[in-house]
Amino acid sequence: MSAGLPEPLARCMAKPMAEDLSIAELQALGDAAKLARKPIGDVAIADALQALRKVGDPKVISVMAAASFTCIGKI
């Protein structure tokens, strides 16, 4: 949510990401989120993925993308 994702989407994505990523990967993701910080609700999936590219870890990008696409269908 602090990166600008709507609360329902952020909550939905948190569990699969916590299960599939290491602490170091989650920290890298948090650092990327700081780069994309915008008001809540103003972050598009494309913006989030662009910030993740700066992380440079294909696994982090893959897990984030899978979680976001799964959760968008649920919200």
Phi, psi and omega in degrees: 000324181293344177270358177108000178284145175299146185306314181299322179291315180298317180296318180295320184284336187300314185296307181296327180290320179294327180285328189259347183244148176284170178300317180297320179292321178294323177293320177297322177296318177298321177295320178294323180298325178297327180291331184257014186301123178217169177302147181307132179091352184261005182262122175275157178304320180299321178296317180297317180293324178296318177297323180293329179301330179291337176293322177079014181248109182303326180295316180299315180297316181297314181295317179297315181296315180297316180296318182293317181292322177295316185285328179301322179291340182267341186263000000 
